[in-house]
Amino acid sequence: MRKAFVLVAPVVLFIFLFTVVPCALSQKPIIIGAPLSTAFLYGWDAERGIKLAVEEINAQGGVNVGGKKFPFKVEVIDTRDLEPGVPVSDALMAVEKLILEKKADFLIGGPVRSEAALAAMDLLGKYKRVSILTTGVLTPRYHARVEKEYDKLKYCFRIHGEAGQLVKEIMACFKEIQEKFNLNKVFIMVQDVAHARGGGEILGKVAAKQGWTIDGTEVYPTGTTDFSMGLLKAKKAGSQILNIWMDMPESSILLKQWYELQIPALPFGSTLAAAEQPGFWKATEGKGEYTLCNVVNAGNAPSEATEWTMKFYDAYTKKWNIEPEGLGSSSSYMAVYTLKDAIERAGSIDSGKVVDALEKTDMMGVYGRIRFNPKNHQVIPALDPKEGAVGTILQWQAGKRVVVFPKSIAMGEIKLPPWMKH
């Protein structure tokens, strides 16, 4: 008997160690599908934000679902929807591939272009997949559709700001500029895409009602490399602010031309992807100094908005060897933590239960208090991080991105270029 036990015991121990223990330690992962235009800023910074959060969460043991711990796994697919001439159908195929082939339980990120994200909503409703938009997509039509078609589209959430809120923040900043420098004339320059055209139009109407003179609007096709005619029009009109809505990398050329032509107007990017990035100073050879741009959420530039802000900022910088790069960085990171929180409160990865939990979200994050409007699933904004999701407007000053708005998180004050008289 003793001999038999000595022979059998190692076999039993071997079976236990290599079958039972690994099962207890490695549950099937919860798959996050990330449909992103990975060759562009709003795609690659979102991917980095998502992967950083997943790495941190998995290092802490993963997601607690009804008493069991599950790791997150990220599946990224390139939607190419920010590339000129790529049809929306390509992005839809990418989303469907994530759901059907990669077996994504949830989607975080994009599609990034407004037109593609709006079209993808029907797929999300069809497959009942919870999605949290974190980058690009500023159109108010997104959350308007959720509210109008709630039963079908209740799976669609957006955790970053949208054009309507951005205009409110921009106009509040405009008011500060108006009071400080006595400026009141605006020239609008937009990229020929839905969010930019819509944003520029809304801003023009709101600014006019608030006493600003709108000197004109120029629309530029994606990929434009010469902006001199529009800049000279603004100069001739005596415009004092250039309001820019562009997510194409070529917009850095606009700022170089602005500097070289000494246009006496303050460049203000409502959406200005090139100026959001830490490499903008080098790309413009320092000619982008004084450029203002809205990076949508705190954490995309250094500030002390919450206890999370600089922890995220430093962790992102350490992992990717670059500072958080713009819209999509902090919001994509925050979306993973928000999803974890909702799954754990729901005790399930069932879509319906997670939707209910997301609607009840109330947590502090990188850019303030995270809550969703339960009717339209848009993150609730605020100018105070204690009250809601806070935006950020920065200005390039002496090679650094300095947060200048809102006052609750500002790290400096707005300055005018020396060739502007005021």
Phi and psi in degrees as a GROMACS rama.xvg file:
@    title "Ramachandran Plot"
@    xaxis  label "Phi"
@    yaxis  label "Psi"
@TYPE xy
-63.2205  -39.7703  ARG-2
-62.262  -43.2507  LYS-3
-63.3257  -39.835  ALA-4
-64.5111  -42.7772  PHE-5
-60.838  -35.2654  VAL-6
-76.1571  -39.0711  LEU-7
-79.315  -36.7023  VAL-8
-53.5271  -48.5023  ALA-9
-60.9262  -34.2125  PRO-10
-66.2633  -44.2286  VAL-11
-62.7885  -44.086  VAL-12
-61.2176  -42.4459  LEU-13
-58.6932  -47.6509  PHE-14
-62.0161  -41.3706  ILE-15
-64.4523  -47.2856  PHE-16
-65.1239  -37.5071  LEU-17
-100.858  1.90439  PHE-18
-126.268  -58.2203  THR-19
-68.084  -49.5089  VAL-20
-62.8053  -48.02  VAL-21
-59.7414  -35.4254  PRO-22
-62.4296  -37.4518  CYS-23
-71.8365  -31.6633  ALA-24
-88.3073  -30.0093  LEU-25
-125.219  87.7814  SER-26
-73.1558  161.486  GLN-27
-59.4631  130.359  LYS-28
-69.5201  152.264  PRO-29
-86.2158  120.16  ILE-30
-93.2881  124.5  ILE-31
-101.107  116.979  ILE-32
-87.4596  132.14  GLY-33
-121.77  93.257  ALA-34
-81.7058  108.524  PRO-35
-140.021  147.007  LEU-36
-84.7547  86.5613  SER-37
-71.2243  -12.0626  THR-38
-87.7433  0.241701  ALA-39
-124.712  155.827  PHE-40
-46.7841  -51.9399  LEU-41
-70.6877  -6.27045  TYR-42
-97.1768  -51.9739  GLY-43
-71.838  -32.2752  TRP-44
-72.5009  -30.801  ASP-45
-66.0419  -43.9192  ALA-46
-58.3422  -43.3094  GLU-47
-65.0123  -41.2426  ARG-48
-63.4088  -43.2497  GLY-49
-63.0316  -48.9034  ILE-50
-65.339  -35.6036  LYS-51
-62.5958  -47.073  LEU-52
-63.2631  -43.887  ALA-53
-61.1526  -43.1115  VAL-54
-60.7847  -44.578  GLU-55
-64.2919  -45.5138  GLU-56
-65.2027  -43.854  ILE-57
-65.3119  -34.9117  ASN-58
-66.0518  -25.2244  ALA-59
-92.2666  6.04685  GLN-60
111.512  -7.11001  GLY-61
93.7124  -154.456  GLY-62
-105.554  129.716  VAL-63
-86.2965  108.541  ASN-64
-114.322  100.914  VAL-65
59.9602  35.2544  GLY-66
96.0805  -9.21145  GLY-67
-111.541  143.284  LYS-68
-95.6779  130.297  LYS-69
-124.36  137.798  PHE-70
-81.5969  157.287  PRO-71
-88.568  149.046  PHE-72
-133.121  134.972  LYS-73
-104.386  131.699  VAL-74
-118.089  110.712  GLU-75
-98.8124  137.751  VAL-76
-134.532  139.705  ILE-77
-82.1349  114.43  ASP-78
-81.1153  -22.2716  THR-79
58.8461  16.9653  ARG-80
-75.4949  -8.66417  ASP-81
-93.7135  -4.30086  LEU-82
-79.5116  135.878  GLU-83
-58.3308  133.815  PRO-84
82.5424  -4.5343  GLY-85
-80.8325  123.97  VAL-86
-69.4455  153.006  PRO-87
-57.5003  -32.7401  VAL-88
-58.2057  -29.8636  SER-89
-64.4013  -41.976  ASP-90
-65.9425  -38.6328  ALA-91
-64.7681  -39.2785  LEU-92
-63.985  -36.3135  MET-93
-65.8549  -43.4107  ALA-94
-62.0681  -45.5671  VAL-95
-65.039  -35.9756  GLU-96
-64.767  -39.9845  LYS-97
-60.9758  -40.9488  LEU-98
-73.6879  -47.9354  ILE-99
-85.8129  -40.8842  LEU-100
-94.4261  -41.8825  GLU-101
-88.01  -6.99107  LYS-102
58.4201  40.6281  LYS-103
-63.4136  128.818  ALA-104
-80.0928  -33.3486  ASP-105
-142.496  158.306  PHE-106
-119.007  135.831  LEU-107
-134.559  135.915  ILE-108
122.845  -101.137  GLY-109
-119.879  -152.365  GLY-110
-53.941  156.073  PRO-111
-91.4847  -37.7551  VAL-112
-77.0225  137.541  ARG-113
-54.2093  -45.3983  SER-114
-59.8219  -40.2804  GLU-115
-71.537  -40.5278  ALA-116
-65.1158  -40.7694  ALA-117
-62.3265  -41.3694  LEU-118
-68.7922  -32.9234  ALA-119
-72.7239  -17.3139  ALA-120
-57.4419  -37.7601  MET-121
-67.1007  -35.2155  ASP-122
-65.8474  -41.7225  LEU-123
-63.1347  -39.0753  LEU-124
-66.8489  -41.3527  GLY-125
-61.0081  -45.4214  LYS-126
-94.2231  -0.138926  TYR-127
53.8769  50.3948  LYS-128
-107.7  124.074  ARG-129
-69.5916  129.584  VAL-130
-128.275  136.767  SER-131
-118.499  109.028  ILE-132
-70.6402  135.625  LEU-133
-131.455  -5.3541  THR-134
-154.437  150.587  THR-135
63.6716  -143.873  GLY-136
35.9781  80.6316  VAL-137
-100.778  -4.08287  LEU-138
-64.6054  132.466  THR-139
-65.8543  -16.7328  PRO-140
-63.0593  -23.6042  ARG-141
-64.383  -56.7173  TYR-142
-74.4969  -22.8903  HIS-143
-64.483  -38.6498  ALA-144
-66.1114  -39.5793  ARG-145
-59.1907  -46.6258  VAL-146
-65.1433  -40.479  GLU-147
-72.1605  -37.7411  LYS-148
-119.735  49.6074  GLU-149
-53.9998  -50.0753  TYR-150
-57.3755  -35.8338  ASP-151
-84.1102  -38.012  LYS-152
-111.933  19.7174  LEU-153
-65.599  -9.54167  LYS-154
-82.3186  -6.59391  TYR-155
-99.0503  121.198  CYS-156
-124.964  156.852  PHE-157
-135.376  125.55  ARG-158
-105.028  6.09181  ILE-159
-122.91  172.077  HIS-160
-66.3446  164.018  GLY-161
-130.694  171.741  GLU-162
-54.7507  -40.8553  ALA-163
-60.3203  -46.4133  GLY-164
-68.7229  -39.4443  GLN-165
-59.2397  -40.9901  LEU-166
-62.5938  -41.6253  VAL-167
-60.4698  -44.8905  LYS-168
-64.9593  -42.8179  GLU-169
-63.3541  -43.1082  ILE-170
-67.5226  -33.2149  MET-171
-65.8851  -38.6675  ALA-172
-69.7728  -40.2584  CYS-173
-55.7915  -41.5624  PHE-174
-62.6355  -40.9912  LYS-175
-62.5854  -42.5236  GLU-176
-64.0966  -42.6847  ILE-177
-60.7044  -44.6225  GLN-178
-71.0262  -35.5175  GLU-179
-79.6967  -39.9406  LYS-180
-116.242  -2.53386  PHE-181
61.1849  45.3143  ASN-182
-100.061  147.657  LEU-183
-154.092  13.8623  ASN-184
-123.227  127.57  LYS-185
-123.784  139.433  VAL-186
-119.164  128.885  PHE-187
-103.285  131.239  ILE-188
-126.564  117.308  MET-189
-128.163  151.372  VAL-190
-80.7298  148.988  GLN-191
-82.1563  65.7404  ASP-192
-136.682  160.477  VAL-193
-55.9197  -51.1574  ALA-194
-66.0144  -36.5378  HIS-195
-72.0997  -45.3574  ALA-196
-60.3234  -46.3682  ARG-197
-64.5795  -44.1016  GLY-198
-63.451  -43.8811  GLY-199
-62.7254  -39.6258  GLY-200
-65.8226  -45.922  GLU-201
-62.0019  -46.439  ILE-202
-61.7533  -41.6373  LEU-203
-58.2727  -43.8738  GLY-204
-67.3325  -44.829  LYS-205
-67.0448  -43.0501  VAL-206
-62.3891  -41.3033  ALA-207
-61.6407  -40.014  ALA-208
-66.5425  -26.0217  LYS-209
-96.4297  15.7845  GLN-210
93.6926  6.36831  GLY-211
-85.7734  146.013  TRP-212
-92.5489  125.632  THR-213
-95.7208  110.965  ILE-214
-80.7716  -15.3018  ASP-215
157.355  168.711  GLY-216
-135.133  129.872  THR-217
-114.689  133.119  GLU-218
-111.066  130.331  VAL-219
-119.875  130.736  TYR-220
-62.2228  149.073  PRO-221
-57.0689  131.709  THR-222
97.6491  -0.644385  GLY-223
-57.9749  139.987  THR-224
-122.436  2.65733  THR-225
-135.115  118.326  ASP-226
-116.872  10.6959  PHE-227
-63.0061  -38.1171  SER-228
-62.7332  -43.932  MET-229
-64.7823  -40.8789  GLY-230
-62.6339  -40.8031  LEU-231
-68.8815  -33.1426  LEU-232
-61.8677  -44.2349  LYS-233
-63.2697  -40.0794  ALA-234
-64.3888  -44.1573  LYS-235
-63.0236  -35.9731  LYS-236
-77.4206  -10.1839  ALA-237
76.7153  25.8835  GLY-238
-64.2201  145.672  SER-239
-111.01  -17.2487  GLN-240
-132.568  133.543  ILE-241
-100.471  108.961  LEU-242
-92.2407  116.192  ASN-243
-114.246  130.955  ILE-244
-124.313  94.4587  TRP-245
-149.734  134.094  MET-246
-110.857  6.48281  ASP-247
-84.4167  143.326  MET-248
-61.9416  -24.0205  PRO-249
-64.4623  -11.6516  GLU-250
-63.8632  -18.1451  SER-251
-63.9013  -29.8898  SER-252
-64.4716  -38.4903  ILE-253
-55.2673  -44.7186  LEU-254
-71.3185  -33.8569  LEU-255
-64.3283  -42.0641  LYS-256
-67.8416  -37.1487  GLN-257
-57.6735  -44.712  TRP-258
-67.7207  -46.5319  TYR-259
-65.4311  -33.1246  GLU-260
-86.7904  -3.96443  LEU-261
51.7426  48.2731  GLN-262
-67.7694  121.522  ILE-263
-79.8699  57.6747  PRO-264
-143.652  141.826  ALA-265
-80.0127  119.663  LEU-266
-76.18  126.109  PRO-267
-129.51  104.416  PHE-268
-86.5268  105.569  GLY-269
-65.6908  -41.7809  SER-270
-134.541  119.15  THR-271
-149.831  81.5935  LEU-272
-53.6576  -43.0024  ALA-273
-59.2864  -41.2766  ALA-274
-78.6644  -13.2762  ALA-275
-73.15  -28.4073  GLU-276
-80.6358  144.765  GLN-277
-58.4416  -25.3457  PRO-278
-83.5883  2.70706  GLY-279
-60.4879  -40.2145  PHE-280
-59.3283  -46.1418  TRP-281
-68.6027  -40.6809  LYS-282
-62.5139  -31.4264  ALA-283
-101.064  5.79345  THR-284
55.8902  36.0168  GLU-285
80.4873  -0.429203  GLY-286
-79.8832  -4.35325  LYS-287
-90.6122  6.48108  GLY-288
-59.0533  143.486  GLU-289
82.4983  -6.18407  TYR-290
-67.0042  130.815  THR-291
-98.4392  143.902  LEU-292
-151.815  149.598  CYS-293
-94.1978  114.799  ASN-294
-97.4503  15.1852  VAL-295
71.1382  -57.004  VAL-296
-123.841  148.063  ASN-297
-60.4006  153.446  ALA-298
99.8522  -20.8064  GLY-299
-83.4258  -5.65075  ASN-300
-147.627  154.41  ALA-301
-68.3951  129.089  PRO-302
-160.256  176.602  SER-303
-113.03  44.0171  GLU-304
-56.2333  -48.4569  ALA-305
-142.605  177.872  THR-306
-65.7255  -23.0376  GLU-307
-76.462  -28.4686  TRP-308
-57.4043  -59.6769  THR-309
-74.5591  -24.4638  MET-310
-62.0841  -45.8676  LYS-311
-64.1247  -47.1009  PHE-312
-56.5375  -46.2659  TYR-313
-70.6461  -38.5445  ASP-314
-66.2409  -41.1734  ALA-315
-62.5669  -46.4543  TYR-316
-61.73  -41.8224  THR-317
-67.2335  -43.3891  LYS-318
-72.1553  -42.3822  LYS-319
-104.67  0.169905  TRP-320
58.4967  32.3128  ASN-321
-157.86  147.46  ILE-322
-68.9125  156.047  GLU-323
-48.038  136.452  PRO-324
-102.597  -8.07823  GLU-325
145.94  -166.165  GLY-326
-49.2879  126.091  LEU-327
110.753  -21.2711  GLY-328
-70.9652  -67.8446  SER-329
-70.6325  -33.9836  SER-330
-69.1485  -35.9902  SER-331
-70.0558  -40.7446  SER-332
-60.0021  -47.0218  TYR-333
-67.6414  -32.5761  MET-334
-62.3245  -36.6551  ALA-335
-66.4644  -43.1988  VAL-336
-66.6473  -36.3873  TYR-337
-66.452  -41.7256  THR-338
-63.8387  -44.0426  LEU-339
-56.0506  -48.0692  LYS-340
-59.1493  -43.2904  ASP-341
-67.7327  -43.3368  ALA-342
-61.583  -42.8761  ILE-343
-67.588  -37.1022  GLU-344
-71.4658  -33.7865  ARG-345
-75.5075  -26.592  ALA-346
68.1551  23.622  GLY-347
-164.803  158.963  SER-348
-104.358  10.9862  ILE-349
-60.6308  130.193  ASP-350
-55.5945  -46.9925  SER-351
-61.6663  -42.4505  GLY-352
-68.7138  -36.7217  LYS-353
-69.895  -37.0185  VAL-354
-58.0938  -47.4891  VAL-355
-59.6006  -41.9809  ASP-356
-68.4061  -41.0314  ALA-357
-61.3514  -37.9318  LEU-358
-63.8026  -22.3916  GLU-359
-101.258  7.3068  LYS-360
-57.1206  135.591  THR-361
-155.523  92.8868  ASP-362
-145.116  154.024  MET-363
-84.3931  147.272  MET-364
-146.424  -163.107  GLY-365
-60.3493  -38.6544  VAL-366
-118.344  30.9544  TYR-367
115.382  -162.807  GLY-368
-74.53  125.348  ARG-369
-101.227  113.787  ILE-370
-142.013  152.631  ARG-371
-112.751  143.859  PHE-372
-65.5584  118.552  ASN-373
-66.1041  -16.3938  PRO-374
-87.193  -33.0185  LYS-375
-127.329  -2.74595  ASN-376
63.9414  25.274  HIS-377
-91.4536  136.514  GLN-378
-59.7455  142.105  VAL-379
-83.6271  120.498  ILE-380
-88.1713  165.165  PRO-381
-162.994  166.269  ALA-382
-95.9408  -8.44644  LEU-383
-117.996  122.335  ASP-384
-60.9477  -17.8023  PRO-385
-73.8388  -18.3828  LYS-386
-104.781  -26.5719  GLU-387
-176.082  -168.361  GLY-388
-74.3186  120.857  ALA-389
-99.4337  134.997  VAL-390
-82.9556  178.172  GLY-391
-147.534  128.233  THR-392
-115.677  128.135  ILE-393
-117.244  163.48  LEU-394
-131.859  138.74  GLN-395
-76.6509  119.079  TRP-396
-134.995  116.066  GLN-397
52.6121  42.2374  ALA-398
85.2814  4.18757  GLY-399
-123.715  151.938  LYS-400
-89.1245  110.152  ARG-401
-108.482  121.388  VAL-402
-70.463  124.289  VAL-403
-119.193  -6.45416  VAL-404
-158.035  142.501  PHE-405
-78.0973  167.893  PRO-406
-59.4597  -29.1803  LYS-407
-62.8924  -21.9596  SER-408
-129.119  5.819  ILE-409
-61.5922  142.323  ALA-410
-113.059  1.12247  MET-411
-173.455  -176.516  GLY-412
-116.474  155.02  GLU-413
-68.7616  138.34  ILE-414
-122.879  150.936  LYS-415
-98.9793  147.718  LEU-416
-62.7844  149.237  PRO-417
-62.9922  -21.9222  PRO-418
-86.213  2.76585  TRP-419
-92.5077  126.76  MET-420
-87.2236  136.675  LYS-421
